[in-house]
Amino acid sequence: MLNKLKMVWKNIRRLSGDDAYEQYLQHYLQHQAEHVVLENAEPPLSREAFFKEWQDKKWKGIKRCC
Amino acid sequence: MAVLGAAAISAIALNRGESISALWFIAAAACVYAIAYRFYAAWIAATVLTIDETRATPAERLNNGRDFIPTNKWVVFGHHFAAIAGPGPLVGPTLAAQFGYLPGTLWILIGAVLGGAVQDMVTLFFSTRRNARSLGQMARDEIGPIGGAAALIGTFLIMIILIAVLGLVVVNAMKHSPWATSTVAATIPIAMIVGFYMRVFRPGRVLEATLLGVILLLLAVVGGGWIDHSESLRGLFDHEGLTLAWVIIAYGFAAAVMPVWLLLAPRDYLSTFVKLGTVTLLAVAIIILQPHIHMPAVTQFVDGTGPIFGGKLFPFVFISIACGAISGFHALIASGTTPKLLTSERDIRMIGYGAMLLEGFVAIMAMIAATVLEPGVFFAINSPAGVVGKEAVDAIAKINSWGFAVTVEQMNQLAKDMGESSLFARTGGAPSLAVGMASIFGHAFGKGMLALWYHFAIMFEAIFILTTLDAGTRVGRFMLQDMLGNIWPKIGKTSWMPSVVFTSGLVVAGWGYFLYIGVIDPNGGVNILWPLFGIANQMLAAIALCVATGILVKSGKLKYAWITGLPLTWLVIVTSTAAWQKIFSEDVRVGFFAAANDLSAKLAAGMLPPEKAAVAPHLIFNQQLDAYLTMFFVAVLWVVILDMLRVTLRYLAGKPLLPLTETAYVAVKI
């Protein structure tokens, strides 16, 4: 039961974008090796900077319908 | 399941002369949709599209942790549904209820199963196989440059008409209603507070901020009632429709120029949560309460004399209910946005087909909320003053003469219960939907708070209408910058402020014009704008279906091309007939030119009262403009169809075609 509730909460967070930064960090860490090879080993964005970029990008195209 | 579905539909279809329970509608929709999903959608996925679970999706191959992210299918479903379901499926069925409950309900059931859901799923599939390309890009790559340009221009024009008509719906809900106006006004600072919270105060904490916002919104509904009761404050929010229209136009411009994080993004969170919550609540209330439908199955207005909009049952019921049955706009979400999140092709059926069926459910609930009202009350709220007369007594007499019982006292009492001064001629569908929802909620959760429920429903509609208005203006601006950028590159820079102001101004002027005309038109404006929007939206759906049919043919699946060809043919018949009638009909309530000529003749003969004569030249010009616009829509539609047929014929003749742009197979790794 508790696990199920945790799953629901996880999905609500995912759905709303509440955990977008954590996802980004995870992705960054997983691909860190590649970054080093490519010689553009930038540090990961801060939460604030990431959220800014994420939000601005989200509203570039058609995101809402009639 | 099939037996229950058949029983529910026959109960709806065969019941005459007595009221039937709304539960039959829910049962019919649930059964029809479940069967279609289980068999038709599964067959399309497996046999026609040949979905391949072992093939990696763009989200997996291009995963960048930002926009391309493999995502849990329920989460993608939530994103997709929140994006496609706007105010359209609520407004359309409400307006179409003037024909009775049966025609609209059948079209929502059949149209979604055979048309809308197929369009969404097929578009989602083709875009997924093409690195999440947009509909316009796919049209250009697969059919040719004409199709691509048509999709672009079509989208832009729909946006303009859509925003105008939605603005009009909000204006009609707010005019001379201090409660509604103050509540809707409060949503703006609330959104800004939420915006600051998640941008500056606690960056990225979306859920905390949304929770705060939802609580503030509920307080705003209560606070609006307080303002309404305060003699000194209510005057500040008691305005004519025209004043409110100007305010909305100014607001639309400000919102398009402002940074997204301040207003648009936070309000979108609020509207999504409020929308999902309210729709769920409405479904629960309908199931608990099982309200009875009072509207007849079919009214006399199928002959084209309906007060809400003129025109016969065919084709206009299929035009007025676009969203909920088939909506071309969905193809823009299903291509470009959603495919970037798909983990597996296996999820395409659930997300593409399933989300559209859920939107069909929303449309059915809107139909229920409209038809649980006494028909007399429904027509009193939705008939414009130009049709039934300005005075309450005249309006009631006219509605009684149609055979629908309603009295002035009844309407006054209803207005009082809902905390409004008057509910007459509140066209656009939002107020009657709010009355319907308030009476359903009132019965289910206690009767004492009708006025609160009514204004909650108005706030709920207004908040995502305003989101569509902001988002639409912004998208229109980007498209315009993109188009004008071809002529003068500097204007194509989306961050160059003079260009932002100039193009936003153009877009706002475009929809602002139609909104202005809609407000000064004594016939209410909705009767002109909604069919125009329907024609435009169905045209976009036809373009999407043309692209899909073309790709099916080119992929060697000619024998299955009917799955998109069938709804396409129907849409072409419907839109072309509707457009023909809007242009050439002699009936002044249908034909644009007929209305313009009629008004010019009356103006020349001095038959108009002075206040009407003053606006008549604007109305005449507008009717003519609308006629040309309709011609343009049909022309675009036929150009794309002929282009698609050209591709098909070349394929049959074995002549060379643009190559398929499907990406190469990569095996799933995750």
Interface residues (C-beta under 8 A of the other chain):
Chain A: N11 I12 R13 R14 L15 S16 G17 D18 A20 Y21 Q23 Y24 Q26 H27 Y28 H31 R47 E48 F50 F51 K52 E53 W54 Q55 D56 K57 K58 W59 K60 G61 I62 K63 R64 C65 C66
Chain B: N63 N64 G65 R66 D67 I69 T71 N72 W74 V75 G78 H79 A83 I84 A85 G86 P87 G88 S134 T155 L162 L166 M198 R199 P203 G204 R205 V206 L207 T210 V260 W261 L264 A265 D268 Y269 A322 C323 S327 F329 H330 L332 I333 G336 T337 T467 T468 A471 G472 R474 V475 F478 F533 N537
